[in-house]
Amino acid sequence: MKNKYLFGGIIIVVFLGIMIYLFTQTNVQYESSFVKVMQSGKTVKATGTWLKERSYEFDKENKIFSFYIKDENGNIMKVVYHGVIPNNFESSTSVVVTGKYSNGVFHATDILTKCPSKYQEQTVQKAKS
């Protein structure tokens, strides 16, 4: 009888340990300053705007997408993403990339784009009429 409770207790402790470990691994912080992103060495979410002047490159064979973003302080960072270009990338107003900075490049694992709202434009037009 005591062995059942001991075994059940061990299973609960192991499960809680795994849950705590997974929670600490997924705790990703937002950084709007690329200086902090470059110094952190951790997985972070960096926010910026796509530099359209520098365009972007896409290697179709290896599915490598690279582009440059600028933070609110004017710092520029190169982003490399292994995957396809997001559908609305060219019309985006800001970009959030998740990943790590190393060797002078931000290696993204995920890209989120923010596009202009279709409702914003309609309210501006109504206000003018």
ChimeraX commands (.cxc) that place a marker at each C-alpha (Angstrom):
marker #1 position 0.00,0.00,0.00 radius 0.5
marker #1 position 2.81,2.43,0.89 radius 0.5
marker #1 position 4.56,1.61,-2.38 radius 0.5
marker #1 position 1.55,2.89,-4.36 radius 0.5
marker #1 position 1.64,6.25,-2.58 radius 0.5
marker #1 position 5.42,6.50,-2.94 radius 0.5
marker #1 position 5.23,5.69,-6.64 radius 0.5
marker #1 position 2.37,8.20,-7.15 radius 0.5
marker #1 position 4.30,10.89,-5.29 radius 0.5
marker #1 position 7.39,10.32,-7.43 radius 0.5
marker #1 position 5.33,10.62,-10.61 radius 0.5
marker #1 position 3.81,13.91,-9.40 radius 0.5
marker #1 position 7.23,15.36,-8.46 radius 0.5
marker #1 position 8.72,14.36,-11.84 radius 0.5
marker #1 position 5.73,15.85,-13.68 radius 0.5
marker #1 position 5.99,19.15,-11.77 radius 0.5
marker #1 position 9.74,19.27,-12.45 radius 0.5
marker #1 position 9.18,18.83,-16.17 radius 0.5
marker #1 position 6.45,21.50,-16.19 radius 0.5
marker #1 position 8.69,24.02,-14.37 radius 0.5
marker #1 position 11.56,23.31,-16.76 radius 0.5
marker #1 position 9.34,23.78,-19.84 radius 0.5
marker #1 position 7.87,26.99,-18.43 radius 0.5
marker #1 position 11.31,28.52,-17.88 radius 0.5
marker #1 position 12.40,27.56,-21.41 radius 0.5
marker #1 position 9.41,29.26,-23.06 radius 0.5
marker #1 position 9.71,32.53,-21.15 radius 0.5
marker #1 position 10.64,34.84,-24.05 radius 0.5
marker #1 position 11.02,38.60,-23.51 radius 0.5
marker #1 position 10.18,41.42,-25.93 radius 0.5
marker #1 position 13.04,43.79,-26.71 radius 0.5
marker #1 position 12.59,46.98,-28.70 radius 0.5
marker #1 position 16.28,47.91,-28.48 radius 0.5
marker #1 position 18.63,45.90,-30.68 radius 0.5
marker #1 position 21.54,46.71,-28.35 radius 0.5
marker #1 position 19.81,44.64,-25.64 radius 0.5
marker #1 position 19.03,41.90,-28.17 radius 0.5
marker #1 position 22.69,41.66,-29.18 radius 0.5
marker #1 position 23.85,41.49,-25.56 radius 0.5
marker #1 position 21.27,39.04,-24.20 radius 0.5
marker #1 position 22.39,35.79,-25.85 radius 0.5
marker #1 position 18.92,34.38,-25.11 radius 0.5
marker #1 position 15.88,33.73,-27.26 radius 0.5
marker #1 position 14.00,37.04,-27.51 radius 0.5
marker #1 position 11.30,38.75,-29.53 radius 0.5
marker #1 position 12.73,41.78,-31.31 radius 0.5
marker #1 position 10.42,44.48,-32.68 radius 0.5
marker #1 position 11.28,46.77,-35.55 radius 0.5
marker #1 position 10.37,48.02,-39.00 radius 0.5
marker #1 position 11.52,46.43,-42.25 radius 0.5
marker #1 position 14.09,48.53,-44.13 radius 0.5
marker #1 position 12.57,48.59,-47.60 radius 0.5
marker #1 position 15.60,50.46,-48.96 radius 0.5
marker #1 position 17.77,47.38,-48.38 radius 0.5
marker #1 position 15.15,45.04,-49.84 radius 0.5
marker #1 position 15.24,41.36,-48.94 radius 0.5
marker #1 position 16.79,38.16,-50.27 radius 0.5
marker #1 position 15.18,34.75,-50.61 radius 0.5
marker #1 position 17.11,31.61,-51.51 radius 0.5
marker #1 position 14.37,29.35,-52.90 radius 0.5
marker #1 position 16.58,26.28,-53.02 radius 0.5
marker #1 position 17.55,26.38,-49.32 radius 0.5
marker #1 position 14.46,28.33,-48.16 radius 0.5
marker #1 position 16.53,31.04,-46.47 radius 0.5
marker #1 position 14.90,34.45,-46.14 radius 0.5
marker #1 position 17.02,37.43,-45.03 radius 0.5
marker #1 position 16.20,41.09,-44.52 radius 0.5
marker #1 position 17.11,44.11,-42.38 radius 0.5
marker #1 position 15.04,45.72,-39.64 radius 0.5
marker #1 position 15.46,48.97,-37.74 radius 0.5
marker #1 position 14.51,49.60,-34.10 radius 0.5
marker #1 position 13.02,52.78,-32.62 radius 0.5
marker #1 position 16.54,54.12,-31.91 radius 0.5
marker #1 position 17.67,53.74,-35.53 radius 0.5
marker #1 position 19.85,50.64,-34.94 radius 0.5
marker #1 position 19.88,48.21,-37.87 radius 0.5
marker #1 position 20.04,44.42,-37.60 radius 0.5
marker #1 position 20.19,41.68,-40.24 radius 0.5
marker #1 position 17.62,38.88,-39.79 radius 0.5
marker #1 position 17.99,35.40,-41.29 radius 0.5
marker #1 position 14.99,33.05,-41.26 radius 0.5
marker #1 position 14.90,29.43,-42.45 radius 0.5
marker #1 position 11.47,29.23,-44.03 radius 0.5
marker #1 position 9.23,30.99,-46.52 radius 0.5
marker #1 position 8.42,34.70,-46.72 radius 0.5
marker #1 position 5.27,35.60,-44.74 radius 0.5
marker #1 position 2.33,36.36,-47.06 radius 0.5
marker #1 position 1.88,39.98,-46.02 radius 0.5
marker #1 position 5.54,40.85,-45.45 radius 0.5
marker #1 position 5.80,43.55,-48.12 radius 0.5
marker #1 position 2.78,45.48,-46.80 radius 0.5
marker #1 position 3.79,45.24,-43.13 radius 0.5
marker #1 position 4.21,48.31,-40.93 radius 0.5
marker #1 position 6.25,46.50,-38.26 radius 0.5
marker #1 position 7.88,43.11,-37.77 radius 0.5
marker #1 position 8.33,40.96,-34.65 radius 0.5
marker #1 position 11.02,38.29,-34.95 radius 0.5
marker #1 position 11.68,35.55,-32.41 radius 0.5
marker #1 position 15.14,34.01,-32.16 radius 0.5
marker #1 position 18.73,34.54,-31.05 radius 0.5
marker #1 position 21.46,36.95,-32.06 radius 0.5
marker #1 position 24.83,35.42,-32.87 radius 0.5
marker #1 position 27.78,36.11,-35.19 radius 0.5
marker #1 position 26.44,39.51,-36.23 radius 0.5
marker #1 position 23.08,38.14,-37.41 radius 0.5
marker #1 position 19.69,37.57,-35.75 radius 0.5
marker #1 position 18.64,33.97,-36.45 radius 0.5
marker #1 position 14.84,34.00,-36.43 radius 0.5
marker #1 position 12.67,30.99,-35.66 radius 0.5
marker #1 position 9.41,32.88,-36.16 radius 0.5
marker #1 position 8.27,36.07,-37.95 radius 0.5
marker #1 position 5.10,38.02,-37.19 radius 0.5
marker #1 position 4.08,40.98,-39.33 radius 0.5
marker #1 position 1.76,43.84,-38.45 radius 0.5
marker #1 position -0.11,45.28,-41.38 radius 0.5
marker #1 position -2.05,48.53,-41.62 radius 0.5
marker #1 position -5.59,48.10,-40.38 radius 0.5
marker #1 position -8.31,48.25,-43.00 radius 0.5
marker #1 position -10.55,49.91,-40.40 radius 0.5
marker #1 position -8.08,52.72,-39.71 radius 0.5
marker #1 position -8.21,53.84,-43.33 radius 0.5
marker #1 position -12.03,53.88,-43.37 radius 0.5
marker #1 position -12.30,56.07,-40.25 radius 0.5
marker #1 position -9.84,58.58,-41.74 radius 0.5
marker #1 position -11.91,58.76,-44.95 radius 0.5
marker #1 position -15.16,59.25,-43.00 radius 0.5
marker #1 position -13.62,62.02,-40.93 radius 0.5
marker #1 position -12.63,63.91,-44.09 radius 0.5
marker #1 position -16.16,63.80,-45.56 radius 0.5
marker link #1:1,2 radius 0.2
marker link #1:2,3 radius 0.2
marker link #1:3,4 radius 0.2
marker link #1:4,5 radius 0.2
marker link #1:5,6 radius 0.2
marker link #1:6,7 radius 0.2
marker link #1:7,8 radius 0.2
marker link #1:8,9 radius 0.2
marker link #1:9,10 radius 0.2
marker link #1:10,11 radius 0.2
marker link #1:11,12 radius 0.2
marker link #1:12,13 radius 0.2
marker link #1:13,14 radius 0.2
marker link #1:14,15 radius 0.2
marker link #1:15,16 radius 0.2
marker link #1:16,17 radius 0.2
marker link #1:17,18 radius 0.2
marker link #1:18,19 radius 0.2
marker link #1:19,20 radius 0.2
marker link #1:20,21 radius 0.2
marker link #1:21,22 radius 0.2
marker link #1:22,23 radius 0.2
marker link #1:23,24 radius 0.2
marker link #1:24,25 radius 0.2
marker link #1:25,26 radius 0.2
marker link #1:26,27 radius 0.2
marker link #1:27,28 radius 0.2
marker link #1:28,29 radius 0.2
marker link #1:29,30 radius 0.2
marker link #1:30,31 radius 0.2
marker link #1:31,32 radius 0.2
marker link #1:32,33 radius 0.2
marker link #1:33,34 radius 0.2
marker link #1:34,35 radius 0.2
marker link #1:35,36 radius 0.2
marker link #1:36,37 radius 0.2
marker link #1:37,38 radius 0.2
marker link #1:38,39 radius 0.2
marker link #1:39,40 radius 0.2
marker link #1:40,41 radius 0.2
marker link #1:41,42 radius 0.2
marker link #1:42,43 radius 0.2
marker link #1:43,44 radius 0.2
marker link #1:44,45 radius 0.2
marker link #1:45,46 radius 0.2
marker link #1:46,47 radius 0.2
marker link #1:47,48 radius 0.2
marker link #1:48,49 radius 0.2
marker link #1:49,50 radius 0.2
marker link #1:50,51 radius 0.2
marker link #1:51,52 radius 0.2
marker link #1:52,53 radius 0.2
marker link #1:53,54 radius 0.2
marker link #1:54,55 radius 0.2
marker link #1:55,56 radius 0.2
marker link #1:56,57 radius 0.2
marker link #1:57,58 radius 0.2
marker link #1:58,59 radius 0.2
marker link #1:59,60 radius 0.2
marker link #1:60,61 radius 0.2
marker link #1:61,62 radius 0.2
marker link #1:62,63 radius 0.2
marker link #1:63,64 radius 0.2
marker link #1:64,65 radius 0.2
marker link #1:65,66 radius 0.2
marker link #1:66,67 radius 0.2
marker link #1:67,68 radius 0.2
marker link #1:68,69 radius 0.2
marker link #1:69,70 radius 0.2
marker link #1:70,71 radius 0.2
marker link #1:71,72 radius 0.2
marker link #1:72,73 radius 0.2
marker link #1:73,74 radius 0.2
marker link #1:74,75 radius 0.2
marker link #1:75,76 radius 0.2
marker link #1:76,77 radius 0.2
marker link #1:77,78 radius 0.2
marker link #1:78,79 radius 0.2
marker link #1:79,80 radius 0.2
marker link #1:80,81 radius 0.2
marker link #1:81,82 radius 0.2
marker link #1:82,83 radius 0.2
marker link #1:83,84 radius 0.2
marker link #1:84,85 radius 0.2
marker link #1:85,86 radius 0.2
marker link #1:86,87 radius 0.2
marker link #1:87,88 radius 0.2
marker link #1:88,89 radius 0.2
marker link #1:89,90 radius 0.2
marker link #1:90,91 radius 0.2
marker link #1:91,92 radius 0.2
marker link #1:92,93 radius 0.2
marker link #1:93,94 radius 0.2
marker link #1:94,95 radius 0.2
marker link #1:95,96 radius 0.2
marker link #1:96,97 radius 0.2
marker link #1:97,98 radius 0.2
marker link #1:98,99 radius 0.2
marker link #1:99,100 radius 0.2
marker link #1:100,101 radius 0.2
marker link #1:101,102 radius 0.2
marker link #1:102,103 radius 0.2
marker link #1:103,104 radius 0.2
marker link #1:104,105 radius 0.2
marker link #1:105,106 radius 0.2
marker link #1:106,107 radius 0.2
marker link #1:107,108 radius 0.2
marker link #1:108,109 radius 0.2
marker link #1:109,110 radius 0.2
marker link #1:110,111 radius 0.2
marker link #1:111,112 radius 0.2
marker link #1:112,113 radius 0.2
marker link #1:113,114 radius 0.2
marker link #1:114,115 radius 0.2
marker link #1:115,116 radius 0.2
marker link #1:116,117 radius 0.2
marker link #1:117,118 radius 0.2
marker link #1:118,119 radius 0.2
marker link #1:119,120 radius 0.2
marker link #1:120,121 radius 0.2
marker link #1:121,122 radius 0.2
marker link #1:122,123 radius 0.2
marker link #1:123,124 radius 0.2
marker link #1:124,125 radius 0.2
marker link #1:125,126 radius 0.2
marker link #1:126,127 radius 0.2
marker link #1:127,128 radius 0.2
marker link #1:128,129 radius 0.2
view
